[in-house]
Amino acid sequence: MSASHPSPDDGHQAEQYEIRLKGYLDARWSAWLDGLSLSHEADGTTLIAGPITDQAALHGVLRKVRDLGLPLLAVMAVDPRPATGPGVNVDKAHTPLNTETHR
């Protein structure tokens, strides 16, 4: 269950994900979260972002997030291609998987 990059030989490319948590998570947790980047947002949330190889790895990261005890606000698969140009709908750049949890 690792979010490491797949080898070029397997033909599978990791998807980019953004996971948003309520509250601030210290940057030292990045290594425990398989090297995903952590950033503090102005709205009081932490954004965890980076490549995740497959659904099993995503569920592994989400289990770790659960264990941290911070409320999960969103999980989104992010299209790494720039969403610009004529006829491009910017809303299509993010695909929400879970918009908000209820506690």
C-alpha positions as CSV (number, residue, x, y, z in Angstrom):
1,M,0.0,0.0,0.0
2,S,2.3,2.7,-1.2
3,A,1.7,5.8,-3.2
4,S,5.0,5.5,-4.9
5,H,5.4,5.9,-8.6
6,P,4.9,2.8,-10.7
7,S,7.7,1.6,-12.9
8,P,7.5,2.7,-16.6
9,D,7.4,-1.0,-17.5
10,D,4.0,-1.7,-16.0
11,G,2.1,0.8,-18.3
12,H,0.1,2.2,-15.3
13,Q,0.2,5.8,-14.4
14,A,-0.7,7.1,-10.9
15,E,-3.6,9.5,-10.7
16,Q,-3.3,12.8,-8.9
17,Y,-5.5,13.2,-5.8
18,E,-6.3,16.0,-3.4
19,I,-7.5,15.1,0.0
20,R,-8.8,18.0,2.2
21,L,-9.0,17.8,6.0
22,K,-10.5,20.2,8.5
23,G,-7.6,21.7,10.6
24,Y,-3.9,21.9,10.2
25,L,-1.7,18.8,9.9
26,D,2.0,19.3,10.5
27,A,4.3,18.8,7.5
28,R,6.2,16.0,9.3
29,W,3.3,13.7,8.5
30,S,4.2,13.8,4.8
31,A,6.5,10.8,5.0
32,W,3.9,8.8,6.9
33,L,1.4,9.6,4.1
34,D,3.6,8.1,1.5
35,G,5.4,11.3,0.6
36,L,2.2,13.2,-0.4
37,S,2.6,17.0,-0.1
38,L,0.8,18.9,2.7
39,S,-0.2,22.5,2.5
40,H,-2.2,24.7,4.9
41,E,-5.0,26.6,3.3
42,A,-6.3,30.0,4.4
43,D,-9.7,28.5,5.2
44,G,-8.2,26.4,8.1
45,T,-7.9,23.2,6.1
46,T,-5.0,21.0,5.1
47,L,-4.6,19.9,1.5
48,I,-2.9,16.6,1.0
49,A,-1.9,16.2,-2.7
50,G,0.1,14.0,-5.0
51,P,0.1,10.8,-7.1
52,I,-1.6,7.6,-5.8
53,T,-1.0,4.5,-7.9
54,D,-4.4,2.7,-7.5
55,Q,-7.5,2.3,-5.4
56,A,-5.8,0.1,-2.9
57,A,-3.2,2.7,-2.3
58,L,-5.9,5.4,-2.0
59,H,-7.7,3.4,0.6
60,G,-4.4,2.9,2.5
61,V,-3.9,6.7,2.6
62,L,-7.5,7.2,3.6
63,R,-7.1,4.7,6.5
64,K,-4.1,6.8,7.7
65,V,-6.1,10.0,7.4
66,R,-8.8,8.4,9.5
67,D,-6.3,7.5,12.2
68,L,-5.1,11.1,12.4
69,G,-8.5,12.1,13.8
70,L,-9.0,15.2,11.6
71,P,-12.4,15.4,9.8
72,L,-12.2,14.4,6.2
73,L,-13.8,17.1,4.0
74,A,-13.1,16.0,0.4
75,V,-11.3,13.5,-1.8
76,M,-10.9,14.5,-5.4
77,A,-9.2,12.9,-8.4
78,V,-7.4,15.8,-10.1
79,D,-6.8,16.0,-13.9
80,P,-3.1,16.9,-14.1
81,R,-3.6,18.5,-17.5
82,P,-4.1,22.2,-17.6
83,A,-7.8,23.1,-17.9
84,T,-7.4,26.1,-20.2
85,G,-8.3,26.9,-23.8
86,P,-11.4,27.4,-25.8
87,G,-14.4,25.2,-24.9
88,V,-12.8,23.8,-21.8
89,N,-15.0,23.6,-18.7
90,V,-12.8,24.3,-15.7
91,D,-15.2,22.4,-13.5
92,K,-14.2,19.2,-15.3
93,A,-10.6,19.5,-14.0
94,H,-11.7,18.0,-10.6
95,T,-13.8,14.9,-10.1
96,P,-15.2,14.8,-6.6
97,L,-15.2,11.4,-5.0
98,N,-16.5,12.4,-1.6
99,T,-17.5,16.0,-0.9
100,E,-18.1,16.0,2.8
101,T,-18.3,13.6,5.7
102,H,-20.9,14.0,8.4
103,R,-19.9,13.8,12.0
